[in-house]
């Protein structure tokens, strides 16, 4: 499609690294002229939007109460019309960017004749450093907090919640390992590969809810990989079209934009209908008290929502790339590209620190969720979260740097 077309010289941004990767010439074409190719600003912009979206959505969820013995944790978005904000959840953008980065890197690796296993091992090693620092710091923090007399219930509740973010990295690792298969499927079957990728999690979800029994319920967890493979494969396809662009027919660009716009509208409509008539809750994230979580494991509405976000991101490709490649947006996107892993790992910890100090240290209650005080106090709370997060970035950001 013309909307995926790009200049012949295209490069691959690594998953969360600032260093520019090797150039990716079109297979069979001449070698690249420059040895220092530029990054793809669209992929960086999508990753930045996804990272900021995850942080803001999690920070909006903060709801907790402490009675001196028990730390009760809720979700502020479970009140009022808060569920509407969950439809902005940006996880598909992160997987789209990850897929594009992996697609670029696989194209470069294949052009050099190198093995993909070595690339995967290097990626896992680079991720192991910030994750290891995160785990070690939390282990030390738990020991210190217990030693100074912070109530056990509160400490262990936070310690169980903090590592929950690591599920994303586990799914990412599986999909990166499968990148050669996904890229080969796209190159051979094109849009048929994407159609199958969408159909598989929908079929598994239908089996999960349509056939009673524990076996089908367990099978539903396969969608933890299959559902997120949809935006990941879209990212691989985007990168492949950048590496080896195909000549579009006249007038294809406008038709592709209309197709993407129609796809986004149709996918959102399907998600809304599924929520209205199916066994799915209105929130696209898990909420306390809901019998079903749309994220654990991902359900059909989440798959449809992912398709819509991918379509919208590709539709806005030129605008996003322009904003990320010049002016203030360039500095913001570049900063997030250098520290996106650290931001992702530590943003919940920053929230825990502020909420813990207010609840346990000062003995104050949090504002009632979705009330006037809650809304008016959001800037102050977010400023507190951000200050702590900046301190954590300064302390732990070095573990994200390449050796």
Backbone torsions as a table, in degrees:
resi	resn	phi	psi	omega
1	UNK	NA	147.0	-177.7
2	UNK	-65.1	-27.2	-178.8
3	UNK	-67.3	-16.5	177.2
4	UNK	-97.0	-2.6	-177.6
5	UNK	-65.9	157.4	-179.4
6	UNK	-154.5	167.6	172.4
7	UNK	-59.4	156.2	-176.0
8	UNK	-62.4	-36.3	179.2
9	UNK	-83.7	110.1	-177.1
10	UNK	-134.2	148.0	-177.2
11	UNK	-129.5	168.5	-174.3
12	UNK	-114.1	115.5	173.8
13	UNK	-77.2	131.6	178.0
14	UNK	-69.2	164.9	-170.7
15	UNK	-51.1	-48.5	-178.2
16	UNK	-148.6	44.2	-173.2
17	UNK	-125.6	143.2	-179.4
18	UNK	-80.8	-21.8	-174.7
19	UNK	-71.9	135.4	179.7
20	UNK	-69.6	137.8	178.9
21	UNK	-83.9	-178.2	178.6
22	UNK	-71.2	155.8	178.9
23	UNK	-69.1	155.6	-178.8
24	UNK	-121.5	90.2	179.3
25	UNK	-71.7	157.2	174.6
26	UNK	-65.5	133.0	-179.0
27	UNK	-53.1	128.6	179.4
28	UNK	87.1	-6.9	-177.8
29	UNK	-93.5	-177.1	-178.9
30	UNK	-72.3	156.6	179.1
31	UNK	-68.9	156.8	-179.6
32	UNK	-66.1	147.7	-178.6
33	UNK	-76.1	-43.6	-175.2
34	UNK	-94.5	144.7	175.6
35	UNK	-95.2	-2.3	178.5
36	UNK	-125.6	74.3	-175.9
37	UNK	-72.8	157.9	179.6
38	UNK	-82.5	160.1	177.7
39	UNK	-78.9	167.6	175.0
40	UNK	-90.8	106.2	-175.6
41	UNK	-65.0	-26.6	178.9
42	UNK	-64.0	-45.4	-179.6
43	UNK	-64.6	-42.1	177.0
44	UNK	-61.7	-40.1	-179.8
45	UNK	-66.5	-42.2	179.3
46	UNK	-63.6	-43.0	178.5
47	UNK	-62.9	-41.9	-179.7
48	UNK	-63.9	-44.7	177.9
49	UNK	-60.3	-43.3	179.5
50	UNK	-63.3	-42.3	-179.1
51	UNK	-65.0	-48.4	179.4
52	UNK	-63.1	-39.4	179.2
53	UNK	-62.4	-42.9	177.9
54	UNK	-61.5	-45.4	-179.1
55	UNK	-61.0	-50.2	-176.9
56	UNK	-64.2	-40.9	-179.2
57	UNK	-64.9	-42.2	178.4
58	UNK	-66.3	-39.1	179.7
59	UNK	-67.7	-28.1	175.9
60	UNK	-72.8	-19.2	-175.0
61	UNK	-81.6	-10.6	-171.7
62	UNK	-57.3	118.0	175.5
63	UNK	-153.5	118.9	-177.0
64	UNK	-153.6	155.3	176.9
65	UNK	-142.0	143.6	-179.0
66	UNK	-129.2	122.0	-178.7
67	UNK	-104.6	13.5	-178.6
68	UNK	98.0	-17.9	179.0
69	UNK	-130.2	-33.9	-173.9
70	UNK	-126.8	135.5	173.7
71	UNK	-97.9	108.9	178.7
72	UNK	-93.9	123.7	-177.5
73	UNK	-115.0	127.9	177.6
74	UNK	-120.0	-152.6	178.0
75	UNK	-144.4	114.8	-176.6
76	UNK	-61.4	-24.2	179.9
77	UNK	-79.2	-3.1	175.3
78	UNK	-83.1	1.8	-179.6
79	UNK	-107.7	149.4	175.7
80	UNK	55.2	-133.9	179.8
81	UNK	-95.9	22.5	-177.6
82	UNK	-59.8	-27.8	-179.1
83	UNK	-61.3	-25.4	178.7
84	UNK	-61.0	-35.2	-179.2
85	UNK	-68.9	-23.5	179.1
86	UNK	-68.4	-17.3	177.1
87	UNK	-76.4	-4.4	172.7
88	UNK	-95.0	3.6	-176.4
89	UNK	-58.7	130.5	-165.3
90	UNK	-102.4	17.0	-177.7
91	UNK	-55.0	-38.3	177.3
92	UNK	-57.6	-31.9	179.0
93	UNK	-66.7	-39.6	178.6
94	UNK	-64.3	-41.2	179.1
95	UNK	-72.6	-32.1	174.6
96	UNK	-61.8	-47.1	179.2
97	UNK	-64.9	-41.4	179.5
98	UNK	-63.5	-40.2	178.6
99	UNK	-65.8	-40.7	178.1
100	UNK	-64.1	-43.3	178.8
101	UNK	-62.0	-44.0	179.4
102	UNK	-66.0	-38.3	178.4
103	UNK	-63.7	-43.7	176.3
104	UNK	-59.6	-46.8	-175.7
105	UNK	-67.1	-37.1	178.2
106	UNK	-66.5	-38.0	177.8
107	UNK	-61.9	-42.0	179.2
108	UNK	-66.9	-41.3	-179.9
109	UNK	-64.0	-43.2	179.3
110	UNK	-64.8	-37.6	179.6
111	UNK	-65.2	-32.5	178.2
112	UNK	-83.4	-13.9	-176.6
113	UNK	78.3	20.4	-179.5
114	UNK	-86.1	165.9	179.3
115	UNK	-87.2	141.0	-179.7
116	UNK	-73.0	-28.9	-179.3
117	UNK	-59.4	-38.0	179.2
118	UNK	-66.8	-36.6	178.0
119	UNK	-65.0	-45.0	179.6
120	UNK	-61.0	-43.6	179.2
121	UNK	-61.1	-40.7	178.9
122	UNK	-66.0	-39.4	178.3
123	UNK	-63.2	-45.0	-179.8
124	UNK	-64.4	-37.8	178.4
125	UNK	-64.7	-39.0	-179.9
126	UNK	-68.4	-33.2	177.8
127	UNK	-75.5	-29.8	-176.1
128	UNK	-63.1	-30.1	-177.9
129	UNK	-65.6	-56.6	178.6
130	UNK	-65.4	-34.4	178.7
131	UNK	-67.9	-41.5	177.3
132	UNK	-62.2	-41.6	177.3
133	UNK	-63.2	-40.2	178.1
134	UNK	-60.9	-48.3	-178.4
135	UNK	-65.0	-42.8	-179.7
136	UNK	-64.9	-41.3	179.8
137	UNK	-64.9	-40.8	179.2
138	UNK	-68.4	-37.4	176.7
139	UNK	-61.7	-43.7	178.2
140	UNK	-66.3	-40.0	-179.6
141	UNK	-64.0	-40.9	178.3
142	UNK	-60.7	-45.8	-179.9
143	UNK	-61.2	-42.8	-179.0
144	UNK	-67.7	-45.0	-178.5
145	UNK	-62.3	-40.8	177.7
146	UNK	-67.2	-36.8	-178.0
147	UNK	-68.7	-33.9	-178.2
148	UNK	-87.8	1.9	172.8
149	UNK	98.5	10.5	174.2
150	UNK	-65.7	132.6	-175.5
151	UNK	-51.1	135.8	-177.0
152	UNK	-57.1	-42.2	-175.6
153	UNK	-59.7	-42.3	-179.0
154	UNK	-69.2	-42.2	-178.2
155	UNK	-63.1	-48.3	-176.2
156	UNK	-71.1	-29.3	176.8
157	UNK	-65.8	-44.5	178.4
158	UNK	-67.0	-38.7	-179.2
159	UNK	-65.6	-28.8	176.7
160	UNK	-78.4	-29.2	-177.5
161	UNK	-80.2	-37.0	-174.1
162	UNK	-57.9	-44.6	-176.7
163	UNK	-76.1	-4.2	-177.7
164	UNK	-60.9	-22.7	179.1
165	UNK	-66.4	-19.3	-173.7
166	UNK	-70.5	-11.8	178.8
167	UNK	-58.8	-36.2	-178.6
168	UNK	-60.1	-42.6	-177.8
169	UNK	-68.2	-33.6	177.8
170	UNK	-65.2	-44.5	178.5
171	UNK	-66.6	-41.4	178.0
172	UNK	-58.0	-43.6	-178.9
173	UNK	-62.2	-41.4	179.1
174	UNK	-63.5	-45.6	-177.3
175	UNK	-68.8	-36.5	176.4
176	UNK	-63.5	-41.2	177.8
177	UNK	-62.1	-31.6	-178.7
178	UNK	-88.1	2.6	-176.1
179	UNK	-55.2	-43.4	178.3
180	UNK	-58.1	-39.3	178.9
181	UNK	-67.2	-44.1	-177.9
182	UNK	-66.1	-41.2	-179.9
183	UNK	-67.7	-39.0	177.9
184	UNK	-64.6	-39.2	178.6
185	UNK	-63.5	-41.8	179.0
186	UNK	-65.4	-43.5	-177.1
187	UNK	-67.1	-27.1	-178.7
188	UNK	-90.2	-45.5	-172.1
189	UNK	-110.0	-7.0	175.5
190	UNK	54.6	-124.0	-174.8
191	UNK	-67.5	-22.3	174.3
192	UNK	-63.2	-35.5	177.8
193	UNK	-64.9	-42.4	177.6
194	UNK	-66.1	-38.2	178.9
195	UNK	-62.6	-42.1	177.7
196	UNK	-65.8	-40.1	179.3
197	UNK	-60.2	-37.1	177.9
198	UNK	-74.4	-38.1	-175.8
199	UNK	-69.0	-34.9	-175.0
200	UNK	-61.3	-52.8	178.5
201	UNK	-66.1	-30.8	176.9
202	UNK	-66.4	-40.2	178.7
203	UNK	-66.4	-41.6	179.5
204	UNK	-65.6	-36.2	177.6
205	UNK	-67.8	-40.2	176.6
206	UNK	-62.4	-38.5	177.2
207	UNK	-66.2	-39.5	-179.1
208	UNK	-62.4	-44.3	-176.2
209	UNK	-95.0	-18.5	-177.3
210	UNK	-91.5	-24.4	-178.7
211	UNK	-116.0	113.8	-178.5
212	UNK	-68.7	152.8	177.2
213	UNK	134.0	153.9	-178.4
214	UNK	-69.1	-32.3	-177.6
215	UNK	-61.2	-45.0	-179.8
216	UNK	-69.0	-31.9	177.1
217	UNK	-64.6	-39.8	177.9
218	UNK	-68.1	-39.3	178.9
219	UNK	-59.6	-30.1	-179.5
220	UNK	-57.4	-25.1	180.0
221	UNK	-70.3	-13.1	173.1
222	UNK	-61.8	-21.1	179.1
223	UNK	-72.1	-10.6	174.2
224	UNK	-60.2	-32.3	175.5
225	UNK	-95.8	-47.1	-173.7
226	UNK	-63.2	-41.4	-178.1
227	UNK	-64.5	-44.0	-177.6
228	UNK	-80.1	-11.6	173.0
229	UNK	-67.0	-21.9	-179.1
230	UNK	-64.7	-58.3	177.6
231	UNK	-67.3	-30.2	178.6
232	UNK	-63.6	-45.8	177.9
233	UNK	-64.0	-36.8	176.1
234	UNK	-60.8	-38.5	176.3
235	UNK	-66.4	-40.7	176.4
236	UNK	-60.8	-43.5	179.3
237	UNK	-63.3	-42.1	178.3
238	UNK	-58.8	-47.2	-179.0
239	UNK	-64.2	-39.6	-179.5
240	UNK	-63.3	-38.6	177.9
241	UNK	-69.1	-26.9	175.3
242	UNK	-74.8	-38.8	-178.0
243	UNK	-70.6	-44.7	-177.8
244	UNK	-130.0	73.0	-176.0
245	UNK	-64.4	141.0	176.3
246	UNK	-99.1	144.3	-176.6
247	UNK	-71.1	117.7	-179.0
248	UNK	-79.2	154.1	174.2
249	UNK	-73.3	157.5	179.5
250	UNK	-59.4	134.9	177.7
251	UNK	83.0	1.8	-177.3
252	UNK	-71.6	-32.6	-175.4
253	UNK	-59.5	-47.9	-179.9
254	UNK	-65.2	-40.6	178.7
255	UNK	-64.5	-36.1	178.4
256	UNK	-65.2	-39.6	178.8
257	UNK	-63.6	-43.0	177.3
258	UNK	-63.0	-37.9	179.0
259	UNK	-65.0	-42.0	178.3
260	UNK	-66.0	-42.7	178.4
261	UNK	-63.0	-45.2	177.9
262	UNK	-64.0	-37.1	177.8
263	UNK	-64.1	-39.9	179.0
264	UNK	-64.5	-46.0	179.9
265	UNK	-63.4	-45.7	-178.5
266	UNK	-63.9	-41.8	-179.2
267	UNK	-65.6	-41.6	177.1
268	UNK	-65.4	-37.5	177.5
269	UNK	-64.0	-41.6	178.1
270	UNK	-62.6	-44.0	178.9
271	UNK	-60.4	-43.5	-179.9
272	UNK	-64.6	-41.2	179.1
273	UNK	-65.1	-41.6	179.2
274	UNK	-61.1	-40.8	178.1
275	UNK	-67.4	-37.5	-176.8
276	UNK	-70.6	-38.0	-172.7
277	UNK	-111.3	-14.6	-174.9
278	UNK	-97.5	-170.3	-179.0
279	UNK	-86.2	22.5	-171.7
280	UNK	-100.1	142.3	175.5
281	UNK	-74.2	165.1	-178.6
282	UNK	-70.7	-30.5	-178.4
283	UNK	-77.6	138.1	177.3
284	UNK	-86.6	3.1	171.4
285	UNK	-125.0	163.1	-179.9
286	UNK	-67.6	135.9	178.7
287	UNK	-121.5	144.7	176.5
288	UNK	-58.2	132.1	177.6
289	UNK	92.7	-15.5	178.8
290	UNK	-73.9	136.6	178.7
291	UNK	-69.9	-28.4	-178.7
292	UNK	-127.8	138.2	172.8
293	UNK	-105.3	133.3	178.6
294	UNK	-76.8	-7.2	178.7
295	UNK	-113.7	-15.5	-176.0
296	UNK	-126.8	83.5	-3.0
297	UNK	-84.5	169.4	179.7
298	UNK	-59.2	141.7	-177.3
299	UNK	-110.4	179.0	-179.1
300	UNK	-57.6	-42.8	177.4
301	UNK	-59.9	-34.0	178.5
302	UNK	-67.7	-38.4	177.5
303	UNK	-63.5	-45.8	178.4
304	UNK	-62.5	-40.7	177.9
305	UNK	-63.1	-38.3	178.2
306	UNK	-64.0	-42.2	177.4
307	UNK	-59.6	-43.5	-179.6
308	UNK	-62.7	-44.5	-179.0
309	UNK	-65.8	-38.1	177.4
310	UNK	-62.4	-45.1	178.7
311	UNK	-60.2	-44.7	-179.3
312	UNK	-65.7	-39.5	179.3
313	UNK	-64.2	-44.6	178.8
314	UNK	-67.0	-33.9	177.9
315	UNK	-64.1	-33.8	-178.7
316	UNK	-98.1	18.9	-173.3
317	UNK	-55.8	-50.6	-175.5
318	UNK	-63.4	-42.6	-179.9
319	UNK	-65.5	-42.9	-179.7
320	UNK	-64.8	-43.6	179.9
321	UNK	-63.7	-38.6	-179.7
322	UNK	-66.2	-44.8	-179.4
323	UNK	-66.6	-34.1	-178.4
324	UNK	-81.0	-15.0	-175.1
325	UNK	-102.6	-2.8	-178.1
326	UNK	-151.7	158.7	175.0
327	UNK	68.2	-160.7	-178.5
328	UNK	-59.9	-31.8	-179.7
329	UNK	-60.0	-31.5	-179.2
330	UNK	-63.5	-43.5	-179.9
331	UNK	-66.4	-40.9	-179.7
332	UNK	-64.7	-47.5	-178.8
333	UNK	-64.3	-40.1	179.5
334	UNK	-64.3	-40.4	179.1
335	UNK	-64.4	-41.9	178.5
336	UNK	-68.7	-33.0	177.6
337	UNK	-64.0	-35.3	179.8
338	UNK	-74.5	-28.9	-171.1
339	UNK	-130.2	23.2	-176.4
340	UNK	-64.3	-36.9	178.5
341	UNK	-64.7	-44.4	-179.9
342	UNK	-65.6	-41.0	176.7
343	UNK	-60.1	-45.9	-178.8
344	UNK	-62.5	-45.0	-175.8
345	UNK	-69.2	-34.7	-166.9
346	UNK	-107.9	-3.1	-175.0
347	UNK	-68.7	-33.3	176.0
348	UNK	-68.9	-37.4	178.0
349	UNK	-61.3	-40.9	177.4
350	UNK	-59.5	-41.5	177.9
351	UNK	-65.9	-41.7	179.6
352	UNK	-61.0	-39.6	-179.0
353	UNK	-61.7	-48.3	-177.7
354	UNK	-66.4	-47.4	-179.7
355	UNK	-63.6	-40.4	179.6
356	UNK	-63.6	-41.8	178.4
357	UNK	-62.8	-41.8	-178.7
358	UNK	-68.2	-46.6	-175.6
359	UNK	-74.5	-53.8	-172.9
360	UNK	-90.7	-38.3	-177.6
361	UNK	-77.6	-47.0	-177.2
362	UNK	-96.4	-11.6	179.6
363	UNK	69.3	24.7	-179.5
364	UNK	-97.9	159.6	175.8
365	UNK	-98.2	151.2	175.3
366	UNK	-75.8	152.0	176.7
367	UNK	-59.9	147.9	178.8
368	UNK	-63.8	127.0	-173.8
369	UNK	-57.9	136.1	173.9
370	UNK	72.0	7.0	175.8
371	UNK	-88.4	178.4	-178.6
372	UNK	-62.6	-42.0	179.1
373	UNK	-63.8	-37.0	-179.2
374	UNK	-63.7	-46.4	-179.4
375	UNK	-65.3	-45.3	-176.1
376	UNK	-68.7	-23.4	-178.5
377	UNK	-92.3	-3.8	-177.8
378	UNK	-58.6	-43.6	179.9
379	UNK	-58.9	-41.6	-179.7
380	UNK	-66.4	-43.1	179.0
381	UNK	-65.0	-43.5	-179.9
382	UNK	-64.1	-36.4	177.6
383	UNK	-63.8	-40.1	177.0
384	UNK	-63.9	-45.7	177.7
385	UNK	-58.4	-43.4	-175.7
386	UNK	-66.6	-40.2	179.4
387	UNK	-62.1	-43.9	178.9
388	UNK	-66.1	-41.0	-179.9
389	UNK	-63.1	-39.9	178.5
390	UNK	-62.9	-38.9	177.1
391	UNK	-64.6	-41.3	178.3
392	UNK	-66.3	-36.8	177.2
393	UNK	-63.8	-40.3	179.1
394	UNK	-66.0	-35.1	-176.7
395	UNK	-79.6	-41.7	-171.2
396	UNK	-110.9	-5.5	-177.8
397	UNK	-62.1	-26.7	-177.5
398	UNK	-63.1	-23.9	-179.5
399	UNK	-74.2	-11.8	178.1
400	UNK	-90.2	-11.3	180.0
401	UNK	-73.1	147.9	174.3
402	UNK	-70.1	148.7	172.7
403	UNK	-70.6	NA	NA
